[in-house]
């Protein structure tokens, strides 16, 4: 059963097609990686799913609704632009965001304390958000986005700026979300995260779907040579797993 369906969805800004005829599904309870270089249209797509901006054309259905705003209390969202109130403690910040989703403050604080302990952040409860490391703050923000126990979790570049150890911790949190029944869709431009986490990947290039399937299928069908035509820099391409060399 699909938790999310996109059918020929497009988004145009003036004369620029950010997303063109995009169609794919995400099955309930699965983890789906939404891959592509910066500027591929990933964030524009996620914003349409949430109802933060309308599609120019096409159909979106999320948790049975035709508009993400109708089911927003059943969705958790971690935006690419991070930020929690710096003078709040983690418990205060998490319970505040839970309250915005209809969770009673007392229950939000109870869940916040339990989730912080689970993630090894028990001592962080005593600090202000501004005193936390970037990795700690990012974990707190993810907890804040899911404290109301959403059915569908959307994460925009959740691993951005994290060191390898904190990336592993975040991967574990995502696995836990799916194990507890949530559907997870996360955007990334790093294939390794998809390899370790995803049941399925969707690859976006210049606003169009370039591939949809399992990670193994993606590996099996990838060409030996790929013309990126300026989609990413030569240095970024050379850093990708499995790339033996780059010609410019």
MARMAR-739066 format. One line per 8 residues: number of its first residue (from 0); their letters; for each residue x, y, z of N, C-alpha, C, CB. Coordinates in Angstrom, 2 decimals. Glycine has a CB too. Example, Ala and Ser with C-alpha at 12.3 -4.5 7.8 and 13.67 -1.06 7.14 Angstrom:
BEGIN
0> AS> 13.19,-5.69,7.80,12.30,-4.50,7.80,13.20,-3.30,7.80,11.31,-4.47,9.05  12.85,-2.25,7.08,13.67,-1.06,7.14,12.90,0.03,7.87,14.08,-0.60,5.72
END
This chain:
BEGIN
0> XXXXXXXX> 0.85,-1.20,0.00,0.00,0.00,0.00,0.88,1.25,0.00,-0.96,0.01,1.23  0.58,2.18,-0.87,1.40,3.39,-0.99,1.02,4.43,0.05,1.27,3.98,-2.41  2.02,4.93,0.76,1.80,6.07,1.66,1.91,7.38,0.89,2.82,6.05,2.81  2.62,7.34,-0.24,2.82,8.54,-1.05,2.77,8.18,-2.53,4.17,9.22,-0.71  2.04,8.98,-3.29,1.98,8.82,-4.74,2.15,10.17,-5.41,0.65,8.15,-5.18  3.08,10.26,-6.35,3.20,11.43,-7.22,2.90,10.97,-8.64,4.63,12.07,-7.12  2.05,11.72,-9.32,1.65,11.36,-10.68,1.84,12.56,-11.60,0.18,10.88,-10.71  2.92,12.53,-12.39,3.24,13.56,-13.39,3.25,14.96,-12.77,2.23,13.50,-14.54
8> XXXXXXXX> 3.96,15.09,-11.66,4.02,16.36,-10.93,5.10,17.26,-11.53,4.31,16.10,-9.43  4.75,18.51,-11.74,5.69,19.51,-12.25,5.62,20.76,-11.40,5.40,19.84,-13.73  6.76,21.46,-11.31,6.81,22.75,-10.63,7.63,23.71,-11.48,7.42,22.61,-9.20  7.01,24.81,-11.85,7.67,25.82,-12.68,7.77,27.13,-11.92,6.90,26.02,-14.01  8.94,27.75,-11.98,9.15,29.09,-11.44,9.44,30.00,-12.63,10.33,29.12,-10.38  8.47,30.77,-13.05,8.66,31.59,-14.24,8.89,30.71,-15.45,9.83,32.56,-14.05  10.06,30.87,-16.08,10.41,30.05,-17.25,11.25,28.83,-16.88,11.15,30.90,-18.26  11.48,28.63,-15.59,12.36,27.55,-15.15,11.56,26.36,-14.63,13.32,28.04,-14.06
16> XXXXXXXX> 11.81,25.18,-15.19,11.17,23.94,-14.74,12.02,23.31,-13.65,10.96,22.95,-15.92  11.61,23.49,-12.38,12.36,22.90,-11.28,12.11,21.41,-11.17,12.00,23.59,-9.96  10.86,21.00,-11.46,10.46,19.59,-11.43,9.59,19.35,-12.65,9.70,19.22,-10.10  9.85,18.24,-13.37,9.11,17.99,-14.62,8.57,16.56,-14.66,10.02,18.25,-15.83  7.24,16.43,-14.71,6.57,15.14,-14.92,7.11,14.05,-14.00,6.73,14.70,-16.37  7.16,14.34,-12.71,7.74,13.41,-11.75,6.67,12.46,-11.22,8.40,14.17,-10.59  6.91,11.17,-11.35,5.99,10.14,-10.85,6.78,9.08,-10.08,5.20,9.49,-12.02  6.33,8.78,-8.86,6.87,7.65,-8.11,5.98,7.40,-6.89,8.35,7.91,-7.67
24> XXXXXXXX> 6.17,6.24,-6.25,5.42,5.89,-5.06,6.38,5.49,-3.95,4.42,4.75,-5.35  5.93,5.69,-2.70,6.66,5.22,-1.53,5.70,4.34,-0.74,7.21,6.41,-0.65  6.10,3.09,-0.52,5.23,2.15,0.18,5.22,2.42,1.68,5.68,0.71,-0.09  4.09,2.13,2.29,3.92,2.34,3.73,4.94,1.50,4.51,2.48,1.98,4.17  5.60,2.13,5.49,6.56,1.45,6.34,7.94,1.27,5.75,6.03,0.13,6.69  8.18,1.84,4.58,9.49,1.69,3.92,10.36,2.92,4.12,9.30,1.43,2.42  11.64,2.77,3.77,12.58,3.90,3.75,12.96,4.14,2.30,13.85,3.62,4.64  12.72,5.35,1.83,13.01,5.71,0.44,14.02,6.84,0.41,11.72,6.10,-0.31
32> XXXXXXXX> 15.07,6.66,-0.36,16.05,7.71,-0.55,15.74,8.52,-1.80,17.46,7.13,-0.64  15.77,9.83,-1.66,15.48,10.74,-2.77,16.79,11.40,-3.13,14.37,11.82,-2.39  17.45,10.90,-4.18,18.82,11.29,-4.49,18.91,12.23,-5.67,19.64,10.06,-4.76  19.99,13.00,-5.66,20.27,13.89,-6.77,21.23,14.97,-6.34,18.99,14.49,-7.32  21.95,15.59,-7.28,22.86,16.67,-6.94,22.09,17.90,-6.47,23.74,17.03,-8.13  22.79,18.83,-5.86,22.17,20.09,-5.46,21.56,20.77,-6.69,23.20,21.03,-4.78  20.33,21.27,-6.54,19.65,21.92,-7.64,18.86,20.98,-8.53,20.64,22.63,-8.47  18.77,19.69,-8.14,18.06,18.72,-8.97,16.54,18.84,-8.85,18.47,17.31,-8.59
40> XXXXXXXX> 16.06,19.52,-7.79,14.62,19.66,-7.59,14.10,18.92,-6.38,13.91,19.19,-8.81  15.00,18.39,-5.55,14.58,17.60,-4.39,13.79,18.43,-3.39,15.80,16.98,-3.71  14.34,19.57,-2.99,13.67,20.39,-1.98,12.34,20.93,-2.50,14.57,21.55,-1.54  12.29,21.33,-3.76,11.02,21.79,-4.34,9.97,20.70,-4.27,11.22,22.23,-5.80  10.38,19.46,-4.53,9.45,18.34,-4.46,8.95,18.13,-3.04,10.10,17.06,-4.98  9.86,18.14,-2.07,9.46,17.94,-0.68,8.51,19.02,-0.22,10.69,17.90,0.23  8.74,20.24,-0.63,7.85,21.34,-0.24,6.45,21.15,-0.84,8.44,22.68,-0.69  6.37,20.58,-2.04,5.06,20.30,-2.62,4.36,19.18,-1.86,5.20,19.91,-4.11
48> XXXXXXXX> 5.10,18.17,-1.43,4.50,17.08,-0.66,3.86,17.60,0.62,5.55,16.02,-0.33  4.51,18.56,1.24,4.04,19.11,2.51,2.95,20.15,2.34,5.19,19.72,3.26  2.68,20.55,1.11,1.69,21.59,0.87,2.22,22.98,1.13,0.49,21.35,1.72  3.55,23.12,1.23,4.14,24.43,1.47,4.17,25.27,0.21,5.55,24.27,2.02  4.11,24.62,-0.94,3.98,25.32,-2.21,3.19,24.42,-3.15,5.38,25.70,-2.81  2.36,25.00,-4.02,1.53,24.18,-4.90,2.32,23.65,-6.10,0.34,24.98,-5.40  1.90,22.49,-6.58,2.45,21.99,-7.83,1.86,22.78,-8.99,2.16,20.46,-8.00  2.63,22.98,-10.03,2.11,23.64,-11.23,1.13,22.72,-11.95,3.26,24.03,-12.18
56> XXXXXXXX> 1.42,21.42,-11.94,0.52,20.44,-12.53,0.81,19.08,-11.92,0.67,20.39,-14.08  -0.10,18.12,-12.13,0.08,16.78,-11.62,-0.70,16.54,-10.33,1.53,16.51,-11.39  -0.58,15.31,-9.81,-1.34,14.90,-8.63,-0.40,14.35,-7.56,-2.40,13.83,-9.01  -0.66,14.78,-6.31,0.08,14.27,-5.16,-0.93,13.72,-4.16,0.96,15.39,-4.51  -0.68,12.51,-3.67,-1.51,11.94,-2.60,-0.59,11.45,-1.50,-2.41,10.77,-3.14  -0.78,11.97,-0.28,0.05,11.59,0.85,-0.86,11.20,2.01,1.01,12.73,1.26  -0.69,9.98,2.51,-1.54,9.43,3.57,-3.01,9.56,3.23,-1.25,10.13,4.90  -3.33,9.36,1.95,-4.71,9.39,1.50,-5.28,10.76,1.24,-5.54,8.71,2.48
64> XXXXXXXX> -4.49,11.82,1.45,-4.97,13.19,1.26,-4.34,13.80,0.01,-4.65,14.07,2.49  -5.07,14.73,-0.61,-4.55,15.39,-1.81,-3.78,16.67,-1.50,-5.69,15.71,-2.75  -3.56,16.95,-0.22,-2.83,18.14,0.21,-2.16,17.82,1.54,-3.78,19.40,0.34  -0.85,17.97,1.60,-0.12,17.66,2.82,-0.59,18.44,4.02,1.32,17.91,2.61  -1.17,19.61,3.80,-1.65,20.42,4.93,-2.81,19.76,5.64,-2.05,21.80,4.45  -3.55,18.91,4.94,-4.71,18.23,5.54,-4.29,17.14,6.53,-5.59,17.63,4.46  -3.07,16.66,6.40,-2.59,15.58,7.27,-1.29,15.99,7.98,-2.37,14.28,6.46  -1.09,17.28,8.18,0.20,17.76,8.69,0.51,17.23,10.08,0.21,19.27,8.71
72> XXXXXXXX> -0.53,16.94,10.90,-0.26,16.40,12.24,0.18,14.95,12.20,-1.49,16.54,13.10  0.07,14.32,11.03,0.49,12.92,10.86,1.84,12.83,10.15,-0.57,12.13,10.07  2.43,14.00,9.88,3.71,14.08,9.16,4.76,14.73,10.06,3.55,14.88,7.83  5.98,14.21,10.00,7.12,14.86,10.64,8.06,15.37,9.57,7.85,13.88,11.60  8.60,16.57,9.76,9.45,17.18,8.73,10.69,17.79,9.35,8.68,18.25,7.95  11.85,17.39,8.83,13.12,18.00,9.19,13.60,18.81,7.99,14.19,16.93,9.61  13.55,20.15,8.06,13.98,20.97,6.92,15.49,21.01,6.78,13.43,22.38,7.05  15.95,21.36,5.59,17.39,21.50,5.37,17.93,22.67,6.19,17.69,21.71,3.88
80> XXXXXXXX> 17.13,23.72,6.33,17.55,24.87,7.13,17.30,24.54,8.59,16.79,26.18,6.70  18.38,24.28,9.35,18.23,23.89,10.75,17.97,25.11,11.62,19.47,23.13,11.23  17.42,24.85,12.81,17.27,25.94,13.75,16.22,25.68,14.80,16.96,27.19,13.03  16.61,25.70,16.07,15.69,25.64,17.19,15.99,26.85,18.08,15.82,24.28,17.99  15.05,27.21,18.92,15.24,28.38,19.78,16.45,28.17,20.69,13.96,28.64,20.61  17.45,29.04,20.54,18.75,28.83,21.16,18.72,28.90,22.68,19.71,29.83,20.65  17.76,29.63,23.25,17.72,29.80,24.70,16.90,28.71,25.39,17.17,31.15,25.05  16.27,27.85,24.62,15.50,26.74,25.19,16.43,25.57,25.50,14.37,26.30,24.22
88> XXXXXXXX> 16.02,24.73,26.44,16.68,23.44,26.63,16.13,22.48,25.58,16.47,22.89,28.09  16.82,21.37,25.33,16.29,20.39,24.38,14.88,19.92,24.71,17.20,19.21,24.30  14.61,19.68,25.98,13.27,19.22,26.38,12.23,20.28,26.06,13.24,18.87,27.89  12.55,21.53,26.35,11.61,22.62,26.05,11.37,22.74,24.55,12.13,23.95,26.61  12.44,22.65,23.77,12.31,22.79,22.32,11.49,21.65,21.73,13.69,22.83,21.66  11.78,20.42,22.16,11.07,19.26,21.63,9.59,19.30,21.99,11.70,17.96,22.15  9.29,19.60,23.25,7.88,19.64,23.68,7.14,20.79,23.01,7.79,19.77,25.21  7.83,21.88,22.71,7.21,23.00,22.01,6.77,22.58,20.62,8.17,24.20,21.93
96> XXXXXXXX> 7.66,21.91,19.89,7.30,21.47,18.54,6.24,20.38,18.58,8.53,20.98,17.80  6.26,19.55,19.62,5.20,18.56,19.77,3.85,19.23,19.97,5.50,17.64,20.94  3.84,20.31,20.76,2.58,21.03,21.01,2.02,21.62,19.72,2.80,22.14,22.04  2.90,22.04,18.81,2.43,22.57,17.53,1.70,21.51,16.71,3.61,23.13,16.72  1.99,20.23,17.01,1.33,19.12,16.32,0.19,18.53,17.15,2.35,18.03,16.01  -0.18,19.21,18.24,-1.32,18.77,19.04,-0.97,17.88,20.21,-2.26,18.06,18.18  0.32,17.70,20.50,0.73,16.86,21.62,0.72,17.68,22.92,2.14,16.26,21.37  0.04,17.21,23.98,0.06,17.95,25.25,1.49,18.17,25.74,-0.76,17.19,26.32
104> XXXXXXXX> 1.74,19.33,26.32,3.10,19.70,26.72,3.70,18.69,27.70,3.11,21.09,27.34  2.92,18.26,28.69,3.43,17.31,29.68,3.86,16.00,29.01,2.37,17.03,30.75  3.05,15.51,28.08,3.40,14.29,27.36,4.61,14.52,26.46,2.20,13.79,26.53  4.68,15.71,25.87,5.82,16.05,25.03,7.13,16.04,25.81,5.62,17.40,24.39  7.10,16.58,27.02,8.30,16.59,27.86,8.70,15.18,28.28,8.08,17.47,29.10  7.69,14.36,28.58,7.95,12.97,28.96,8.62,12.22,27.82,6.64,12.26,29.37  8.07,12.36,26.63,8.65,11.68,25.46,10.03,12.25,25.13,7.72,11.83,24.24  10.18,13.57,25.27,11.46,14.20,24.96,12.58,13.64,25.84,11.37,15.72,25.15
112> XXXXXXXX> 12.32,13.53,27.12,13.34,13.01,28.04,13.70,11.57,27.70,12.83,13.08,29.49  12.68,10.76,27.39,12.94,9.35,27.06,13.73,9.23,25.76,11.61,8.59,26.94  13.38,10.03,24.76,14.06,9.95,23.46,15.48,10.48,23.54,13.27,10.72,22.40  15.70,11.52,24.34,17.05,12.04,24.52,17.94,11.01,25.20,17.03,13.34,25.34  17.41,10.34,26.22,18.16,9.28,26.89,18.49,8.15,25.92,17.37,8.73,28.09  17.52,7.78,25.10,17.70,6.70,24.13,18.83,7.02,23.15,16.41,6.45,23.38  18.98,8.29,22.81,20.00,8.71,21.85,21.31,9.14,22.52,19.48,9.85,21.01  21.44,8.84,23.81,22.68,9.16,24.51,22.85,10.64,24.79,23.83,8.68,23.72
120> XXXXXXXX> 21.74,11.36,24.88,21.78,12.81,25.10,21.20,13.19,26.45,21.03,13.53,23.98  21.28,12.28,27.41,20.71,12.56,28.73,21.31,13.79,29.38,20.91,11.38,29.63  22.62,13.93,29.30,23.28,15.08,29.92,22.95,16.39,29.20,24.79,14.87,29.92  22.60,16.30,27.94,22.27,17.50,27.16,21.00,18.17,27.64,22.15,17.15,25.69  20.17,17.44,28.39,18.92,18.02,28.87,19.15,19.26,29.73,18.14,16.98,29.67  20.30,19.33,30.35,20.59,20.43,31.28,21.12,21.68,30.57,21.59,19.97,32.32  21.43,21.55,29.28,22.05,22.65,28.55,21.03,23.42,27.72,23.16,22.13,27.66  21.44,24.59,27.25,20.64,25.34,26.28,21.02,24.86,24.88,20.87,26.88,26.43
128> XXXXXXXX> 20.12,25.04,23.94,20.38,24.60,22.58,21.67,25.22,22.03,19.20,24.95,21.67  21.94,26.47,22.37,23.12,27.16,21.84,24.42,26.55,22.35,23.07,28.62,22.20  24.35,25.73,23.40,25.55,25.12,23.98,25.86,23.74,23.40,25.39,25.01,25.48  24.97,23.22,22.56,25.15,21.88,22.01,26.03,21.89,20.77,23.80,21.26,21.68  26.71,20.78,20.53,27.46,20.62,19.29,26.48,20.50,18.13,28.40,19.38,19.36  27.00,20.64,16.92,26.13,20.56,15.74,25.46,19.19,15.64,26.93,20.83,14.47  26.22,18.13,15.92,25.65,16.79,15.86,24.54,16.60,16.88,26.72,15.76,16.08  24.77,17.07,18.10,23.75,16.97,19.14,22.50,17.76,18.76,24.30,17.46,20.48
136> XXXXXXXX> 22.71,18.99,18.29,21.58,19.85,17.92,20.76,19.23,16.79,22.08,21.24,17.51  21.44,18.58,15.85,20.73,17.97,14.74,19.89,16.78,15.21,21.72,17.52,13.65  20.43,16.00,16.15,19.65,14.90,16.72,18.42,15.44,17.46,20.53,14.07,17.68  18.62,16.52,18.21,17.49,17.12,18.93,16.43,17.59,17.95,17.97,18.30,19.81  16.85,18.19,16.84,15.87,18.67,15.88,15.11,17.52,15.23,16.55,19.52,14.80  15.80,16.40,14.98,15.09,15.24,14.44,14.09,14.70,15.45,16.09,14.13,14.05  14.49,14.64,16.72,13.55,14.20,17.76,12.35,15.14,17.80,14.24,14.16,19.14  12.59,16.44,17.69,11.50,17.42,17.71,10.53,17.21,16.55,12.05,18.84,17.67
144> XXXXXXXX> 11.04,16.73,15.43,10.19,16.55,14.25,9.38,15.26,14.31,11.04,16.55,13.00  9.73,14.36,15.23,9.01,13.07,15.29,8.43,12.78,16.67,9.93,11.94,14.89  8.51,13.71,17.61,8.04,13.44,18.97,6.55,13.15,19.02,8.36,14.63,19.88  5.79,13.64,18.04,4.34,13.37,18.00,4.02,12.04,17.33,3.63,14.49,17.26  5.05,11.24,17.06,4.93,9.90,16.47,4.18,9.91,15.14,4.22,8.96,17.45  4.73,10.62,14.16,4.07,10.73,12.85,4.11,9.42,12.07,4.72,11.83,12.04  3.18,9.30,11.15,3.13,8.12,10.27,4.11,8.25,9.12,1.70,7.91,9.74  4.37,9.49,8.71,5.24,9.75,7.55,6.28,10.78,7.97,4.42,10.25,6.31
152> XXXXXXXX> 7.55,10.46,7.74,8.65,11.35,8.12,9.41,11.78,6.87,9.61,10.66,9.15  9.56,13.08,6.68,10.25,13.64,5.53,11.48,14.41,6.03,9.31,14.57,4.69  12.65,14.01,5.56,13.91,14.60,6.02,14.66,15.18,4.83,14.78,13.55,6.76  14.95,16.46,4.88,15.64,17.13,3.78,17.12,17.26,4.12,15.02,18.54,3.50  17.96,16.48,3.43,19.41,16.47,3.64,19.76,16.33,5.13,20.05,17.75,3.07  19.28,15.26,5.79,19.50,15.14,7.23,20.95,14.95,7.64,18.70,14.01,7.76  21.80,14.46,6.73,23.19,14.17,7.08,24.14,15.33,6.78,23.66,12.94,6.33  23.61,16.41,6.25,24.44,17.53,5.83,25.24,18.11,7.00,23.57,18.62,5.21
160> XXXXXXXX> 26.56,18.19,6.83,27.41,18.83,7.82,27.78,17.99,9.02,26.76,20.04,8.28  27.35,16.72,9.06,27.65,15.87,10.21,28.92,15.06,9.97,26.48,14.94,10.51  29.67,14.81,11.05,30.84,13.94,10.94,30.37,12.49,10.87,31.81,14.15,12.14  31.26,11.55,10.48,30.85,10.15,10.29,30.16,9.52,11.50,32.04,9.34,9.93  30.64,9.82,12.71,30.03,9.22,13.89,28.59,9.70,14.07,30.86,9.56,15.14  28.36,11.00,13.90,27.01,11.52,14.04,26.12,11.07,12.89,27.03,13.04,14.12  26.70,10.86,11.71,25.92,10.32,10.60,25.42,8.92,10.94,26.76,10.29,9.32  26.28,8.10,11.55,25.87,6.75,11.94,24.76,6.80,12.97,27.07,5.98,12.49
168> XXXXXXXX> 24.85,7.73,13.91,23.80,7.86,14.92,22.47,8.25,14.30,24.20,8.89,15.95  22.53,9.14,13.31,21.31,9.57,12.62,20.72,8.43,11.79,21.60,10.78,11.73  21.60,7.63,11.17,21.12,6.47,10.42,20.37,5.51,11.35,22.30,5.75,9.73  20.90,5.31,12.55,20.24,4.42,13.51,18.86,4.96,13.90,21.11,4.26,14.77  18.75,6.26,14.06,17.45,6.87,14.39,16.45,6.63,13.26,17.61,8.37,14.65  16.90,6.75,12.02,16.01,6.54,10.88,15.55,5.09,10.82,16.72,6.93,9.56  16.46,4.15,11.08,16.07,2.74,11.11,15.03,2.49,12.20,17.31,1.84,11.35  15.21,3.12,13.36,14.25,2.96,14.45,12.87,3.47,14.06,14.75,3.68,15.71
176> XXXXXXXX> 12.83,4.59,13.35,11.54,5.15,12.92,10.79,4.15,12.05,11.75,6.47,12.16  11.51,3.57,11.09,10.87,2.60,10.19,10.48,1.33,10.94,11.81,2.25,9.03  11.33,0.89,11.87,11.03,-0.31,12.65,9.77,-0.14,13.49,12.21,-0.66,13.56  9.48,1.10,13.86,8.28,1.40,14.64,7.08,1.73,13.76,8.55,2.56,15.58  7.20,1.51,12.45,6.05,1.62,11.56,5.95,2.87,10.73,4.85,1.51,12.35  6.88,3.82,10.90,6.80,5.06,10.12,7.33,4.83,8.70,7.59,6.19,10.81  6.79,5.59,7.77,7.33,5.66,6.41,8.32,6.82,6.38,6.18,5.86,5.34  9.50,6.60,5.80,10.55,7.63,5.80,10.98,7.93,4.37,11.76,7.17,6.64
184> XXXXXXXX> 10.99,9.21,4.04,11.53,9.69,2.77,12.59,10.73,3.10,10.40,10.31,1.84  13.83,10.48,2.68,14.87,11.48,2.95,15.64,11.81,1.68,15.84,10.97,4.03  15.98,13.08,1.55,16.76,13.52,0.40,18.24,13.53,0.77,16.31,14.93,-0.07  19.07,13.23,-0.21,20.51,13.25,0.00,21.20,13.28,-1.36,20.97,12.01,0.82  22.44,13.73,-1.38,23.24,13.63,-2.60,24.39,12.66,-2.40,23.78,15.02,-3.00  24.32,11.86,-1.30,25.37,10.90,-0.98,24.80,9.48,-1.03,25.98,11.19,0.43  25.28,8.69,-1.97,24.72,7.36,-2.22,24.93,6.40,-1.06,25.33,6.78,-3.46  26.01,6.57,-0.28,26.30,5.61,0.79,25.17,5.52,1.80,27.59,5.99,1.50
192> XXXXXXXX> 24.53,6.65,2.11,23.42,6.62,3.07,22.27,5.79,2.52,22.94,8.05,3.39  21.99,5.94,1.25,20.93,5.16,0.62,21.27,3.68,0.63,20.69,5.64,-0.82  22.53,3.35,0.36,22.96,1.95,0.35,22.71,1.29,1.69,24.44,1.84,-0.02  22.96,2.00,2.77,22.85,1.41,4.10,21.42,1.41,4.64,23.74,2.16,5.06  20.57,2.27,4.12,19.26,2.47,4.74,18.06,2.07,3.91,19.13,3.88,5.11  18.14,2.22,2.60,16.91,2.31,1.81,16.39,0.99,1.25,17.13,3.24,0.68  15.07,0.87,1.27,14.39,-0.19,0.55,14.30,0.17,-0.93,12.97,-0.43,1.13  14.33,1.46,-1.20,14.13,1.95,-2.56,14.78,3.31,-2.69,12.61,2.03,-2.92
200> XXXXXXXX> 15.20,3.65,-3.92,15.74,4.98,-4.18,15.07,5.56,-5.42,17.28,4.94,-4.35  14.94,6.88,-5.41,14.48,7.63,-6.58,15.57,8.65,-6.89,13.07,8.33,-6.33  16.08,8.62,-8.10,17.16,9.53,-8.50,16.58,10.64,-9.38,18.29,8.77,-9.25  16.84,11.87,-8.97,16.36,13.04,-9.70,17.54,13.74,-10.36,15.59,14.01,-8.76  17.38,14.12,-11.61,18.43,14.86,-12.33,17.77,15.95,-13.15,19.27,13.92,-13.25  18.13,17.20,-12.86,17.57,18.35,-13.57,16.04,18.33,-13.58,18.09,18.39,-15.00  15.47,17.98,-12.43,14.02,18.03,-12.28,13.26,16.83,-12.79,13.51,19.22,-12.94  13.96,15.89,-13.41,13.29,14.70,-13.96,13.75,13.44,-13.23,13.58,14.57,-15.49
208> XXXXXXXX> 12.87,12.46,-13.18,13.25,11.18,-12.59,14.18,10.44,-13.53,12.00,10.32,-12.27  15.36,10.09,-13.02,16.33,9.35,-13.82,16.31,7.86,-13.50,17.73,9.90,-13.59  15.84,7.52,-12.28,15.80,6.11,-11.89,14.86,5.94,-10.70,17.22,5.59,-11.54  14.19,4.77,-10.63,13.39,4.38,-9.47,13.53,2.88,-9.29,11.88,4.79,-9.65  13.94,2.45,-8.10,14.10,1.02,-7.85,14.93,0.79,-6.60,14.74,0.33,-9.05  15.39,-0.44,-6.40,16.22,-0.77,-5.25,17.65,-0.30,-5.49,16.19,-2.28,-4.97  18.42,-0.26,-4.41,19.83,0.13,-4.53,20.57,-0.86,-5.42,20.50,0.20,-3.14  20.29,-2.15,-5.25,20.95,-3.16,-6.09,20.62,-2.97,-7.56,20.54,-4.57,-5.64
216> XXXXXXXX> 19.36,-2.65,-7.85,18.97,-2.38,-9.24,19.69,-1.16,-9.78,17.44,-2.19,-9.35  19.83,-0.15,-8.93,20.53,1.07,-9.36,21.97,0.76,-9.72,20.47,2.14,-8.26  22.62,-0.07,-8.90,24.01,-0.44,-9.18,24.11,-1.27,-10.46,24.60,-1.23,-7.99  23.15,-2.19,-10.63,23.20,-3.10,-11.78,22.96,-2.40,-13.10,22.19,-4.20,-11.60  22.15,-1.32,-13.05,21.78,-0.65,-14.30,22.61,0.58,-14.58,20.33,-0.27,-14.27  23.52,0.96,-13.60,24.29,2.18,-13.84,25.30,1.98,-14.95,25.00,2.61,-12.58  25.44,2.97,-15.81,26.41,2.88,-16.90,27.84,3.01,-16.39,26.14,3.96,-17.95  28.78,2.46,-17.19,30.19,2.60,-16.84,30.65,4.04,-16.98,31.07,1.67,-17.71
224> XXXXXXXX> 30.05,4.77,-17.93,30.41,6.17,-18.15,29.13,7.00,-18.08,31.14,6.38,-19.52  29.20,8.13,-17.40,28.03,8.98,-17.23,28.40,10.42,-17.55,27.47,8.87,-15.79  27.64,11.03,-18.47,27.86,12.43,-18.83,27.04,13.31,-17.89,27.48,12.70,-20.33  27.70,14.02,-16.97,27.01,14.86,-16.00,26.73,16.25,-16.53,27.82,14.95,-14.74  27.44,16.67,-17.54,27.18,17.94,-18.23,26.99,19.10,-17.25,25.95,17.81,-19.11  27.92,19.22,-16.30,27.88,20.35,-15.38,26.91,20.22,-14.23,27.54,21.56,-16.12  26.26,19.04,-14.06,25.28,18.88,-12.98,25.94,19.01,-11.61,24.58,17.52,-13.09  27.18,18.48,-11.48,27.97,18.65,-10.26,29.41,18.94,-10.68,27.89,17.38,-9.33
232> XXXXXXXX> 30.20,19.41,-9.73,31.59,19.74,-10.05,32.41,18.47,-10.26,32.20,20.60,-8.94  33.55,18.63,-10.92,34.44,17.50,-11.16,34.94,16.91,-9.84,35.63,17.92,-12.03  35.24,17.78,-8.86,35.72,17.31,-7.56,34.65,16.49,-6.85,36.15,18.49,-6.68  33.39,16.97,-6.91,32.29,16.25,-6.26,32.05,14.91,-6.94,31.01,17.09,-6.29  32.15,14.89,-8.27,31.96,13.63,-9.00,33.05,12.63,-8.65,31.95,13.89,-10.52  34.27,13.11,-8.52,35.40,12.22,-8.21,35.26,11.61,-6.83,36.71,12.98,-8.31  34.54,12.29,-5.93,34.38,11.80,-4.55,33.28,10.76,-4.42,34.09,12.95,-3.63  32.48,10.56,-5.47,31.39,9.59,-5.41,31.93,8.17,-5.34,30.46,9.76,-6.62
240> XXXXXXXX> 31.22,7.26,-4.59,31.69,5.88,-4.49,31.65,5.18,-5.85,30.85,5.10,-3.48  32.69,4.42,-6.15,32.71,3.65,-7.39,33.22,4.41,-8.59,31.36,3.16,-7.68  33.54,5.70,-8.43,34.04,6.50,-9.55,35.56,6.36,-9.62,33.64,8.00,-9.39  36.03,5.79,-10.72,37.47,5.56,-10.88,38.18,6.80,-11.41,37.71,4.40,-11.82  37.47,7.64,-12.17,38.10,8.82,-12.72,37.08,9.75,-13.34,39.13,8.45,-13.73  37.47,11.00,-13.51,36.59,12.02,-14.08,37.33,12.73,-15.19,36.12,13.03,-12.98  36.67,12.89,-16.33,37.23,13.64,-17.44,36.47,14.94,-17.61,37.20,12.81,-18.75  37.17,16.04,-17.85,36.51,17.34,-18.03,36.80,17.88,-19.42,36.97,18.34,-16.96
END
